[in-house]
Amino acid sequence: MLFKSLAFLVLAVGAAAVPSISKRGTMTDMKIYAYGVGINGLPILADSTGNAYVSTADVQPANLSSLVWTISTDGATEWTVAYNSTNSTTTSNGTLYIIPTTDTYGAVGFGTAPSGAVTTPFYVYGEQVQYLTDSLLEAQFWAKTINGTTESQIMWNSDGSSQTDSTPVVLKTTGPVTA
């Protein structure tokens, strides 16, 4: 009996010492990076129409703008981007969207959302960007090679099926380690 009492007391004291988990509100001045085959931590960029891209070029292509992200952790608030480049012809901020409709392979973007697009609920799970659908976290991001360029367009592949000239990528809030 004494052992059970001591065990309970130790558990109670230990539980009281554990800090409560609190949600981070909003993360600002963030960058998001893509990782996949041949894509080793490339920052997400945007073209002048608000479509998401990555580029393997040593110097950022003039047609693409770097982005600064504001990420909400509650899933209910849209994720916004500010275009951060003199290359950008866009002067306003954008909102991340995907098109999660069944059998859709559509562009990820930040401009005017097309029919069927959603702007929430996005989450960062660990370091990975995820979309919540029917209580399931999904990451169906793909990079579609643009022939003749160093660029790949970021797509949402709702069913995860193989796509021509494309490779699955993981989007993360952490950049590559540099030497």
ZAKOL-792938 format. One record per atom (N, C-alpha, C): atom name; x, z, y. Coordinates in nm, 3 decimals. Example, Ala and Ser with C-alpha at 12.3 -4.5 7.8 and 13.67 -1.06 7.14 Angstrom:
2
(site 'N', (1.319, 0.780, -0.569)),
(site 'CA', (1.230, 0.780, -0.450)),
(site 'C', (1.320, 0.780, -0.330)),
(site 'N', (1.285, 0.708, -0.225)),
(site 'CA', (1.367, 0.714, -0.106)),
(site 'C', (1.290, 0.787, 0.003)),
***
This chain:
179
(site 'N', (0.082, 0.000, -0.119)),
(site 'CA', (0.000, 0.000, 0.000)),
(site 'C', (0.086, 0.000, 0.125)),
(site 'N', (0.194, 0.081, 0.122)),
(site 'CA', (0.284, 0.087, 0.236)),
(site 'C', (0.347, -0.051, 0.260)),
(site 'N', (0.382, -0.122, 0.152)),
(site 'CA', (0.441, -0.255, 0.165)),
(site 'C', (0.344, -0.351, 0.234)),
(site 'N', (0.215, -0.349, 0.194)),
(site 'CA', (0.115, -0.436, 0.254)),
(site 'C', (0.099, -0.404, 0.402)),
(site 'N', (0.100, -0.277, 0.437)),
(site 'CA', (0.086, -0.236, 0.578)),
(site 'C', (0.205, -0.284, 0.659)),
(site 'N', (0.325, -0.268, 0.604)),
(site 'CA', (0.445, -0.312, 0.675)),
(site 'C', (0.448, -0.464, 0.689)),
(site 'N', (0.408, -0.534, 0.584)),
(site 'CA', (0.405, -0.680, 0.589)),
(site 'C', (0.308, -0.728, 0.695)),
(site 'N', (0.191, -0.666, 0.703)),
(site 'CA', (0.093, -0.701, 0.804)),
(site 'C', (0.147, -0.674, 0.944)),
(site 'N', (0.213, -0.560, 0.962)),
(site 'CA', (0.269, -0.524, 1.092)),
(site 'C', (0.376, -0.625, 1.134)),
(site 'N', (0.462, -0.664, 1.042)),
(site 'CA', (0.566, -0.763, 1.073)),
(site 'C', (0.502, -0.896, 1.112)),
(site 'N', (0.401, -0.939, 1.039)),
(site 'CA', (0.333, -1.064, 1.071)),
(site 'C', (0.264, -1.056, 1.207)),
(site 'N', (0.200, -0.945, 1.236)),
(site 'CA', (0.130, -0.928, 1.363)),
(site 'C', (0.228, -0.931, 1.480)),
(site 'N', (0.340, -0.862, 1.467)),
(site 'CA', (0.441, -0.861, 1.573)),
(site 'C', (0.501, -1.001, 1.589)),
(site 'N', (0.529, -1.068, 1.478)),
(site 'CA', (0.585, -1.202, 1.483)),
(site 'C', (0.490, -1.301, 1.549)),
(site 'N', (0.362, -1.291, 1.518)),
(site 'CA', (0.264, -1.381, 1.577)),
(site 'C', (0.253, -1.358, 1.727)),
(site 'N', (0.263, -1.234, 1.770)),
(site 'CA', (0.255, -1.203, 1.912)),
(site 'C', (0.377, -1.257, 1.987)),
(site 'N', (0.489, -1.272, 1.919)),
(site 'CA', (0.612, -1.319, 1.983)),
(site 'C', (0.616, -1.471, 1.997)),
(site 'N', (0.531, -1.543, 1.927)),
(site 'CA', (0.530, -1.688, 1.934)),
(site 'C', (0.463, -1.730, 2.064)),
(site 'N', (0.530, -1.813, 2.144)),
(site 'CA', (0.469, -1.856, 2.269)),
(site 'C', (0.350, -1.946, 2.242)),
(site 'N', (0.252, -1.941, 2.331)),
(site 'CA', (0.136, -2.027, 2.314)),
(site 'C', (0.175, -2.170, 2.348)),
(site 'N', (0.110, -2.262, 2.283)),
(site 'CA', (0.138, -2.403, 2.307)),
(site 'C', (0.052, -2.449, 2.423)),
(site 'N', (0.117, -2.504, 2.523)),
(site 'CA', (0.042, -2.556, 2.636)),
(site 'C', (0.072, -2.705, 2.649)),
(site 'N', (-0.027, -2.779, 2.691)),
(site 'CA', (-0.011, -2.922, 2.707)),
(site 'C', (0.060, -2.950, 2.839)),
(site 'N', (0.151, -3.049, 2.833)),
(site 'CA', (0.210, -3.096, 2.957)),
(site 'C', (0.103, -3.176, 3.028)),
(site 'N', (0.099, -3.169, 3.157)),
(site 'CA', (-0.002, -3.241, 3.232)),
(site 'C', (0.029, -3.388, 3.245)),
(site 'N', (0.113, -3.423, 3.340)),
(site 'CA', (0.147, -3.561, 3.366)),
(site 'C', (0.298, -3.574, 3.373)),
(site 'N', (0.350, -3.677, 3.310)),
(site 'CA', (0.493, -3.706, 3.317)),
(site 'C', (0.512, -3.823, 3.414)),
(site 'N', (0.595, -3.803, 3.515)),
(site 'CA', (0.615, -3.907, 3.616)),
(site 'C', (0.757, -3.961, 3.609)),
(site 'N', (0.778, -4.072, 3.676)),
(site 'CA', (0.909, -4.138, 3.681)),
(site 'C', (0.965, -4.165, 3.542)),
(site 'N', (0.879, -4.209, 3.453)),
(site 'CA', (0.916, -4.235, 3.313)),
(site 'C', (0.947, -4.383, 3.293)),
(site 'N', (1.018, -4.411, 3.186)),
(site 'CA', (1.038, -4.547, 3.138)),
(site 'C', (0.998, -4.548, 2.990)),
(site 'N', (0.953, -4.661, 2.944)),
(site 'CA', (0.918, -4.676, 2.803)),
(site 'C', (1.004, -4.789, 2.746)),
(site 'N', (1.054, -4.766, 2.625)),
(site 'CA', (1.148, -4.857, 2.561)),
(site 'C', (1.092, -4.905, 2.427)),
(site 'N', (1.126, -5.029, 2.391)),
(site 'CA', (1.085, -5.087, 2.264)),
(site 'C', (1.201, -5.086, 2.166)),
(site 'N', (1.168, -5.057, 2.039)),
(site 'CA', (1.267, -5.056, 1.930)),
(site 'C', (1.210, -5.135, 1.813)),
(site 'N', (1.291, -5.222, 1.757)),
(site 'CA', (1.253, -5.300, 1.641)),
(site 'C', (1.371, -5.385, 1.598)),
(site 'N', (1.348, -5.481, 1.510)),
(site 'CA', (1.454, -5.568, 1.462)),
(site 'C', (1.506, -5.651, 1.580)),
(site 'N', (1.633, -5.633, 1.616)),
(site 'CA', (1.693, -5.705, 1.728)),
(site 'C', (1.651, -5.654, 1.865)),
(site 'N', (1.573, -5.549, 1.868)),
(site 'CA', (1.526, -5.490, 1.994)),
(site 'C', (1.563, -5.342, 1.989)),
(site 'N', (1.676, -5.311, 2.047)),
(site 'CA', (1.733, -5.178, 2.033)),
(site 'C', (1.721, -5.096, 2.160)),
(site 'N', (1.601, -5.054, 2.192)),
(site 'CA', (1.582, -4.970, 2.309)),
(site 'C', (1.577, -5.048, 2.438)),
(site 'N', (1.505, -5.159, 2.438)),
(site 'CA', (1.491, -5.239, 2.560)),
(site 'C', (1.375, -5.186, 2.644)),
(site 'N', (1.395, -5.177, 2.776)),
(site 'CA', (1.287, -5.125, 2.860)),
(site 'C', (1.170, -5.224, 2.868)),
(site 'N', (1.050, -5.169, 2.877)),
(site 'CA', (0.932, -5.252, 2.897)),
(site 'C', (0.934, -5.302, 3.041)),
(site 'N', (0.916, -5.433, 3.057)),
(site 'CA', (0.914, -5.500, 3.186)),
(site 'C', (0.779, -5.566, 3.205)),
(site 'N', (0.754, -5.623, 3.322)),
(site 'CA', (0.628, -5.693, 3.345)),
(site 'C', (0.653, -5.822, 3.421)),
(site 'N', (0.572, -5.923, 3.390)),
(site 'CA', (0.578, -6.046, 3.469)),
(site 'C', (0.483, -6.034, 3.587)),
(site 'N', (0.474, -6.138, 3.668)),
(site 'CA', (0.394, -6.131, 3.790)),
(site 'C', (0.244, -6.122, 3.764)),
(site 'N', (0.200, -6.155, 3.641)),
(site 'CA', (0.057, -6.144, 3.609)),
(site 'C', (0.023, -6.012, 3.542)),
(site 'N', (0.126, -5.928, 3.518)),
(site 'CA', (0.100, -5.797, 3.460)),
(site 'C', (0.111, -5.791, 3.309)),
(site 'N', (0.168, -5.893, 3.245)),
(site 'CA', (0.190, -5.887, 3.101)),
(site 'C', (0.320, -5.814, 3.070)),
(site 'N', (0.322, -5.741, 2.958)),
(site 'CA', (0.438, -5.662, 2.919)),
(site 'C', (0.539, -5.746, 2.841)),
(site 'N', (0.667, -5.726, 2.870)),
(site 'CA', (0.776, -5.800, 2.806)),
(site 'C', (0.895, -5.708, 2.782)),
(site 'N', (0.987, -5.755, 2.699)),
(site 'CA', (1.123, -5.702, 2.690)),
(site 'C', (1.215, -5.823, 2.699)),
(site 'N', (1.340, -5.797, 2.735)),
(site 'CA', (1.438, -5.905, 2.743)),
(site 'C', (1.571, -5.858, 2.688)),
(site 'N', (1.636, -5.947, 2.610)),
(site 'CA', (1.768, -5.916, 2.555)),
(site 'C', (1.880, -5.964, 2.647)),
(site 'N', (1.847, -6.018, 2.764)),
(site 'CA', (1.948, -6.068, 2.857)),
(site 'C', (2.033, -5.953, 2.911)),
(site 'N', (2.159, -5.982, 2.939)),
(site 'CA', (2.247, -5.881, 2.997)),
(site 'C', (2.202, -5.841, 3.137)),
(site 'N', (2.146, -5.937, 3.209)),
(site 'CA', (2.094, -5.912, 3.344)),
(site 'C', (1.943, -5.937, 3.338)),
(site 'N', (1.866, -5.849, 3.399)),
(site 'CA', (1.721, -5.862, 3.396)),
(site 'C', (1.679, -5.997, 3.454)),
(site 'N', (1.597, -6.074, 3.382)),
(site 'CA', (1.551, -6.203, 3.433)),
(site 'C', (1.474, -6.187, 3.564)),
(site 'N', (1.491, -6.285, 3.653)),
(site 'CA', (1.429, -6.278, 3.785)),
(site 'C', (1.277, -6.279, 3.780)),
(site 'N', (1.220, -6.331, 3.671)),
(site 'CA', (1.074, -6.339, 3.661)),
(site 'C', (1.010, -6.210, 3.609)),
(site 'N', (1.092, -6.109, 3.577)),
(site 'CA', (1.039, -5.983, 3.523)),
(site 'C', (1.076, -5.866, 3.612)),
(site 'N', (0.985, -5.770, 3.621)),
(site 'CA', (1.006, -5.650, 3.703)),
(site 'C', (1.020, -5.527, 3.615)),
(site 'N', (1.108, -5.437, 3.654)),
(site 'CA', (1.115, -5.309, 3.584)),
(site 'C', (0.996, -5.225, 3.626)),
(site 'N', (0.966, -5.124, 3.546)),
(site 'CA', (0.846, -5.042, 3.568)),
(site 'C', (0.883, -4.895, 3.572)),
(site 'N', (0.809, -4.821, 3.653)),
(site 'CA', (0.817, -4.676, 3.653)),
(site 'C', (0.679, -4.627, 3.612)),
(site 'N', (0.674, -4.546, 3.507)),
(site 'CA', (0.548, -4.505, 3.445)),
(site 'C', (0.505, -4.366, 3.490)),
(site 'N', (0.374, -4.347, 3.500)),
(site 'CA', (0.313, -4.215, 3.511)),
(site 'C', (0.224, -4.201, 3.388)),
(site 'N', (0.258, -4.103, 3.304)),
(site 'CA', (0.194, -4.087, 3.174)),
(site 'C', (0.118, -3.955, 3.169)),
(site 'N', (-0.010, -3.963, 3.142)),
(site 'CA', (-0.092, -3.843, 3.123)),
(site 'C', (-0.086, -3.803, 2.977)),
(site 'N', (-0.085, -3.674, 2.952)),
(site 'CA', (-0.078, -3.628, 2.813)),
(site 'C', (-0.214, -3.587, 2.759)),
(site 'N', (-0.320, -3.600, 2.839)),
(site 'CA', (-0.451, -3.555, 2.793)),
(site 'C', (-0.530, -3.661, 2.718)),
(site 'N', (-0.485, -3.787, 2.722)),
(site 'CA', (-0.554, -3.894, 2.653)),
(site 'C', (-0.673, -3.949, 2.728)),
(site 'N', (-0.723, -3.876, 2.826)),
(site 'CA', (-0.841, -3.920, 2.900)),
(site 'C', (-0.804, -3.994, 3.028)),
(site 'N', (-0.682, -3.976, 3.074)),
(site 'CA', (-0.639, -4.035, 3.200)),
(site 'C', (-0.555, -4.159, 3.172)),
(site 'N', (-0.579, -4.264, 3.249)),
(site 'CA', (-0.506, -4.389, 3.231)),
(site 'C', (-0.358, -4.373, 3.262)),
(site 'N', (-0.276, -4.450, 3.194)),
(site 'CA', (-0.132, -4.454, 3.221)),
(site 'C', (-0.108, -4.563, 3.324)),
(site 'N', (-0.037, -4.531, 3.430)),
(site 'CA', (-0.014, -4.628, 3.535)),
(site 'C', (0.134, -4.666, 3.543)),
(site 'N', (0.158, -4.783, 3.598)),
(site 'CA', (0.294, -4.830, 3.621)),
(site 'C', (0.307, -4.874, 3.766)),
(site 'N', (0.425, -4.852, 3.820)),
(site 'CA', (0.460, -4.906, 3.952)),
(site 'C', (0.568, -5.010, 3.929)),
(site 'N', (0.550, -5.126, 3.989)),
(site 'CA', (0.651, -5.231, 3.978)),
(site 'C', (0.770, -5.191, 4.063)),
(site 'N', (0.889, -5.193, 4.005)),
(site 'CA', (1.008, -5.141, 4.070)),
(site 'C', (1.115, -5.248, 4.076)),
(site 'N', (1.087, -5.355, 4.150)),
(site 'CA', (1.184, -5.463, 4.156)),
(site 'C', (1.156, -5.552, 4.275)),
(site 'N', (1.260, -5.607, 4.331)),
(site 'CA', (1.242, -5.706, 4.437)),
(site 'C', (1.194, -5.837, 4.378)),
(site 'N', (1.201, -5.850, 4.245)),
(site 'CA', (1.155, -5.972, 4.179)),
(site 'C', (1.003, -5.978, 4.170)),
(site 'N', (0.937, -5.865, 4.188)),
(site 'CA', (0.793, -5.858, 4.165)),
(site 'C', (0.715, -5.919, 4.280)),
(site 'N', (0.618, -6.003, 4.245)),
(site 'CA', (0.525, -6.054, 4.346)),
(site 'C', (0.401, -5.967, 4.350)),
(site 'N', (0.396, -5.867, 4.264)),
(site 'CA', (0.284, -5.774, 4.259)),
(site 'C', (0.320, -5.652, 4.342)),
(site 'N', (0.232, -5.614, 4.434)),
(site 'CA', (0.261, -5.501, 4.521)),
(site 'C', (0.184, -5.376, 4.483)),
(site 'N', (0.086, -5.389, 4.398)),
(site 'CA', (0.006, -5.272, 4.361)),
(site 'C', (0.051, -5.218, 4.225)),
(site 'N', (0.003, -5.100, 4.194)),
(site 'CA', (0.030, -5.041, 4.064)),
(site 'C', (-0.060, -5.105, 3.960)),
(site 'N', (-0.025, -5.087, 3.834)),
(site 'CA', (-0.107, -5.139, 3.726)),
(site 'C', (-0.143, -5.028, 3.629)),
(site 'N', (-0.235, -5.058, 3.538)),
(site 'CA', (-0.280, -4.964, 3.437)),
(site 'C', (-0.259, -5.026, 3.299)),
(site 'N', (-0.197, -4.951, 3.209)),
(site 'CA', (-0.171, -4.999, 3.073)),
(site 'C', (-0.303, -5.029, 3.002)),
(site 'N', (-0.308, -5.146, 2.937)),
(site 'CA', (-0.423, -5.177, 2.852)),
(site 'C', (-0.377, -5.248, 2.725)),
(site 'N', (-0.461, -5.235, 2.622)),
(site 'CA', (-0.447, -5.311, 2.498)),
(site 'C', (-0.586, -5.363, 2.462)),
(site 'N', (-0.591, -5.457, 2.368)),
(site 'CA', (-0.719, -5.507, 2.318)),
(site 'C', (-0.725, -5.470, 2.170)),
(site 'N', (-0.794, -5.358, 2.136)),
(site 'CA', (-0.792, -5.308, 1.999)),
(site 'C', (-0.900, -5.364, 1.907)),
(site 'N', (-0.971, -5.466, 1.950)),
(site 'CA', (-1.078, -5.523, 1.870)),
(site 'C', (-1.024, -5.572, 1.736)),
(site 'N', (-1.102, -5.558, 1.630)),
(site 'CA', (-1.062, -5.600, 1.496)),
(site 'C', (-1.011, -5.744, 1.496)),
(site 'N', (-0.901, -5.765, 1.424)),
(site 'CA', (-0.838, -5.897, 1.409)),
(site 'C', (-0.786, -5.957, 1.539)),
(site 'N', (-0.761, -5.874, 1.639)),
(site 'CA', (-0.710, -5.924, 1.766)),
(site 'C', (-0.559, -5.912, 1.770)),
(site 'N', (-0.495, -6.017, 1.817)),
(site 'CA', (-0.352, -6.019, 1.846)),
(site 'C', (-0.341, -6.059, 1.992)),
(site 'N', (-0.341, -5.959, 2.080)),
(site 'CA', (-0.351, -5.987, 2.222)),
(site 'C', (-0.242, -5.920, 2.303)),
(site 'N', (-0.220, -5.976, 2.421)),
(site 'CA', (-0.115, -5.927, 2.511)),
(site 'C', (-0.142, -5.784, 2.557)),
(site 'N', (-0.034, -5.706, 2.564)),
(site 'CA', (-0.038, -5.574, 2.627)),
(site 'C', (-0.008, -5.601, 2.774)),
(site 'N', (-0.081, -5.533, 2.862)),
(site 'CA', (-0.059, -5.561, 3.002)),
(site 'C', (-0.093, -5.448, 3.095)),
(site 'N', (-0.080, -5.479, 3.224)),
(site 'CA', (-0.102, -5.381, 3.330)),
(site 'C', (-0.187, -5.438, 3.443)),
(site 'N', (-0.226, -5.563, 3.435)),
(site 'CA', (-0.304, -5.626, 3.541)),
(site 'C', (-0.452, -5.604, 3.518)),
(site 'N', (-0.531, -5.702, 3.557)),
(site 'CA', (-0.675, -5.696, 3.535)),
(site 'C', (-0.702, -5.702, 3.385)),
(site 'N', (-0.768, -5.601, 3.335)),
(site 'CA', (-0.794, -5.592, 3.190)),
(site 'C', (-0.895, -5.697, 3.147)),
(site 'N', (-0.863, -5.775, 3.044)),
(site 'CA', (-0.957, -5.875, 2.993)),
(site 'C', (-1.072, -5.810, 2.915)),
(site 'N', (-1.168, -5.890, 2.879)),
(site 'CA', (-1.282, -5.841, 2.800)),
(site 'C', (-1.233, -5.777, 2.671)),
(site 'N', (-1.288, -5.661, 2.638)),
(site 'CA', (-1.252, -5.591, 2.515)),
(site 'C', (-1.132, -5.499, 2.529)),
(site 'N', (-1.067, -5.500, 2.644)),
(site 'CA', (-0.948, -5.416, 2.664)),
(site 'C', (-0.987, -5.271, 2.689)),
(site 'N', (-0.896, -5.180, 2.653)),
(site 'CA', (-0.915, -5.037, 2.678)),
(site 'C', (-0.792, -4.983, 2.751)),
(site 'N', (-0.813, -4.881, 2.832)),
(site 'CA', (-0.704, -4.819, 2.908)),
(site 'C', (-0.681, -4.674, 2.868)),
(site 'N', (-0.760, -4.624, 2.777)),
(site 'CA', (-0.743, -4.489, 2.721)),
(site 'C', (-0.798, -4.492, 2.578)),
(site 'N', (-0.767, -4.399, 2.494)),
(site 'CA', (-0.678, -4.285, 2.506)),
(site 'C', (-0.540, -4.313, 2.447)),
(site 'N', (-0.438, -4.306, 2.530)),
(site 'CA', (-0.300, -4.319, 2.486)),
(site 'C', (-0.236, -4.182, 2.483)),
(site 'N', (-0.147, -4.162, 2.388)),
(site 'CA', (-0.076, -4.035, 2.372)),
(site 'C', (0.071, -4.062, 2.344)),
(site 'N', (0.154, -3.962, 2.371)),
(site 'CA', (0.292, -3.962, 2.325)),
(site 'C', (0.296, -3.861, 2.211)),
(site 'N', (0.323, -3.911, 2.091)),
(site 'CA', (0.333, -3.826, 1.973)),
(site 'C', (0.480, -3.820, 1.935)),
(site 'N', (0.541, -3.705, 1.953)),
(site 'CA', (0.687, -3.698, 1.943)),
(site 'C', (0.741, -3.770, 2.064)),
(site 'N', (0.799, -3.885, 2.041)),
(site 'CA', (0.847, -3.970, 2.150)),
(site 'C', (0.778, -4.106, 2.148)),
(site 'N', (0.686, -4.128, 2.053)),
(site 'CA', (0.625, -4.259, 2.034)),
(site 'C', (0.493, -4.272, 2.107)),
(site 'N', (0.472, -4.391, 2.164)),
(site 'CA', (0.345, -4.424, 2.228)),
(site 'C', (0.244, -4.457, 2.119)),
(site 'N', (0.128, -4.392, 2.126)),
(site 'CA', (0.023, -4.409, 2.026)),
(site 'C', (-0.111, -4.431, 2.095)),
(site 'N', (-0.199, -4.499, 2.027)),
(site 'CA', (-0.337, -4.519, 2.073)),
(site 'C', (-0.428, -4.448, 1.974)),
(site 'N', (-0.524, -4.373, 2.024)),
(site 'CA', (-0.616, -4.299, 1.937)),
(site 'C', (-0.745, -4.376, 1.918)),
(site 'N', (-0.777, -4.405, 1.792)),
(site 'CA', (-0.901, -4.472, 1.759)),
(site 'C', (-0.962, -4.405, 1.637)),
(site 'N', (-1.087, -4.366, 1.648)),
(site 'CA', (-1.158, -4.303, 1.536)),
(site 'C', (-1.076, -4.191, 1.472)),
(site 'N', (-1.020, -4.105, 1.553)),
(site 'CA', (-0.938, -3.990, 1.513)),
(site 'C', (-0.811, -4.028, 1.438)),
(site 'N', (-0.765, -4.152, 1.456)),
(site 'CA', (-0.643, -4.200, 1.393)),
(site 'C', (-0.548, -4.250, 1.502)),
(site 'N', (-0.424, -4.199, 1.502)),
(site 'CA', (-0.323, -4.249, 1.595)),
(site 'C', (-0.265, -4.379, 1.541)),
(site 'N', (-0.260, -4.481, 1.624)),
(site 'CA', (-0.208, -4.611, 1.583)),
(site 'C', (-0.099, -4.657, 1.679)),
(site 'N', (-0.006, -4.732, 1.626)),
(site 'CA', (0.099, -4.796, 1.706)),
(site 'C', (0.118, -4.936, 1.651)),
(site 'N', (0.036, -5.028, 1.695)),
(site 'CA', (0.039, -5.165, 1.644)),
(site 'C', (0.102, -5.260, 1.747)),
(site 'N', (0.211, -5.216, 1.809)),
(site 'CA', (0.279, -5.299, 1.908)),
(site 'C', (0.373, -5.396, 1.837)),
(site 'N', (0.374, -5.519, 1.885)),
(site 'CA', (0.461, -5.623, 1.831)),
(site 'C', (0.530, -5.694, 1.947)),
(site 'N', (0.645, -5.753, 1.919)),
(site 'CA', (0.717, -5.833, 2.019)),
(site 'C', (0.716, -5.978, 1.972)),
(site 'N', (0.656, -6.064, 2.054)),
(site 'CA', (0.644, -6.207, 2.021)),
(site 'C', (0.752, -6.283, 2.098)),
(site 'N', (0.843, -6.346, 2.025)),
(site 'CA', (0.953, -6.420, 2.087)),
(site 'C', (0.900, -6.538, 2.167)),
(site 'N', (0.949, -6.551, 2.289)),
(site 'CA', (0.917, -6.667, 2.372)),
(site 'C', (1.032, -6.766, 2.354)),
(site 'N', (1.006, -6.875, 2.283)),
(site 'CA', (1.111, -6.971, 2.248)),
(site 'C', (1.184, -7.023, 2.370)),
(site 'N', (1.317, -7.033, 2.356)),
(site 'CA', (1.399, -7.086, 2.464)),
(site 'C', (1.433, -6.985, 2.572)),
(site 'N', (1.397, -6.857, 2.551)),
(site 'CA', (1.426, -6.754, 2.650)),
(site 'C', (1.487, -6.632, 2.580)),
(site 'N', (1.525, -6.535, 2.660)),
(site 'CA', (1.573, -6.407, 2.607)),
(site 'C', (1.460, -6.305, 2.605)),
(site 'N', (1.337, -6.352, 2.621)),
(site 'CA', (1.223, -6.263, 2.639)),
(site 'C', (1.131, -6.260, 2.517)),
(site 'N', (1.066, -6.145, 2.501)),
(site 'CA', (0.960, -6.129, 2.401)),
(site 'C', (0.843, -6.061, 2.469)),
(site 'N', (0.724, -6.113, 2.445)),
(site 'CA', (0.603, -6.054, 2.502)),
(site 'C', (0.554, -5.944, 2.410)),
(site 'N', (0.514, -5.831, 2.470)),
(site 'CA', (0.462, -5.719, 2.391)),
(site 'C', (0.314, -5.745, 2.365)),
(site 'N', (0.277, -5.736, 2.238)),
(site 'CA', (0.141, -5.765, 2.193)),
(site 'C', (0.085, -5.644, 2.120)),
(site 'N', (-0.049, -5.638, 2.110)),
(site 'CA', (-0.117, -5.539, 2.026)),
(site 'C', (-0.175, -5.616, 1.908)),
(site 'N', (-0.136, -5.577, 1.788)),
(site 'CA', (-0.177, -5.645, 1.666)),
(site 'C', (-0.271, -5.552, 1.591)),
(site 'N', (-0.399, -5.561, 1.620)),
(site 'CA', (-0.496, -5.461, 1.574)),
(site 'C', (-0.498, -5.440, 1.423)),
(site 'N', (-0.475, -5.545, 1.345)),
(site 'CA', (-0.480, -5.526, 1.200)),
(site 'C', (-0.340, -5.520, 1.136)),
(site 'N', (-0.235, -5.534, 1.216)),
(site 'CA', (-0.099, -5.521, 1.165)),
(site 'C', (-0.053, -5.636, 1.076)),
(site 'N', (-0.128, -5.747, 1.076)),
(site 'CA', (-0.091, -5.859, 0.990)),
(site 'C', (0.032, -5.932, 1.045)),
(site 'N', (0.104, -5.998, 0.956)),
(site 'CA', (0.224, -6.072, 0.995)),
(site 'C', (0.187, -6.180, 1.096)),
(site 'N', (0.272, -6.195, 1.198)),
(site 'CA', (0.247, -6.295, 1.303)),
(site 'C', (0.371, -6.382, 1.319)),
(site 'N', (0.351, -6.510, 1.346)),
(site 'CA', (0.460, -6.604, 1.363)),
(site 'C', (0.546, -6.565, 1.483)),
(site 'N', (0.679, -6.573, 1.466)),
(site 'CA', (0.776, -6.545, 1.573)),
(site 'C', (0.759, -6.406, 1.633)),
(site 'N', (0.716, -6.310, 1.553)),
(site 'CA', (0.692, -6.175, 1.603)),
(site 'C', (0.749, -6.070, 1.508)),
(site 'N', (0.775, -5.953, 1.565)),
(site 'CA', (0.824, -5.842, 1.486)),
(site 'C', (0.758, -5.713, 1.536)),
(site 'N', (0.725, -5.622, 1.446)),
(site 'CA', (0.668, -5.495, 1.493)),
(site 'C', (0.772, -5.415, 1.572)),
(site 'N', (0.726, -5.346, 1.674)),
(site 'CA', (0.814, -5.260, 1.754)),
(site 'C', (0.748, -5.125, 1.773)),
(site 'N', (0.831, -5.027, 1.798)),
(site 'CA', (0.785, -4.893, 1.832)),
(site 'C', (0.817, -4.872, 1.979)),
(site 'N', (0.720, -4.822, 2.055)),
(site 'CA', (0.744, -4.791, 2.195)),
(site 'C', (0.771, -4.642, 2.207)),
(site 'N', (0.879, -4.607, 2.277)),
(site 'CA', (0.920, -4.468, 2.290)),
(site 'C', (0.949, -4.433, 2.435)),
(site 'N', (0.941, -4.304, 2.463)),
(site 'CA', (0.973, -4.255, 2.597)),
(site 'C', (1.120, -4.221, 2.612)),
(site 'N', (1.199, -4.241, 2.509)),
(site 'CA', (1.343, -4.214, 2.517)),
(site 'C', (1.421, -4.343, 2.507)),
(site 'N', (1.519, -4.355, 2.593)),
(site 'CA', (1.602, -4.474, 2.594)),
(site 'C', (1.712, -4.467, 2.492)),
(site 'N', (1.783, -4.577, 2.475)),
(site 'CA', (1.892, -4.581, 2.378)),
(site 'C', (2.009, -4.495, 2.426)),
(site 'N', (2.085, -4.447, 2.331)),
(site 'CA', (2.206, -4.371, 2.363)),
(site 'C', (2.315, -4.470, 2.400)),
(site 'N', (2.378, -4.448, 2.513)),
(site 'CA', (2.486, -4.536, 2.555)),
(site 'C', (2.619, -4.463, 2.549)),
(site 'N', (2.723, -4.537, 2.520)),
(site 'CA', (2.857, -4.475, 2.508)),
(site 'C', (2.923, -4.459, 2.642)),
***
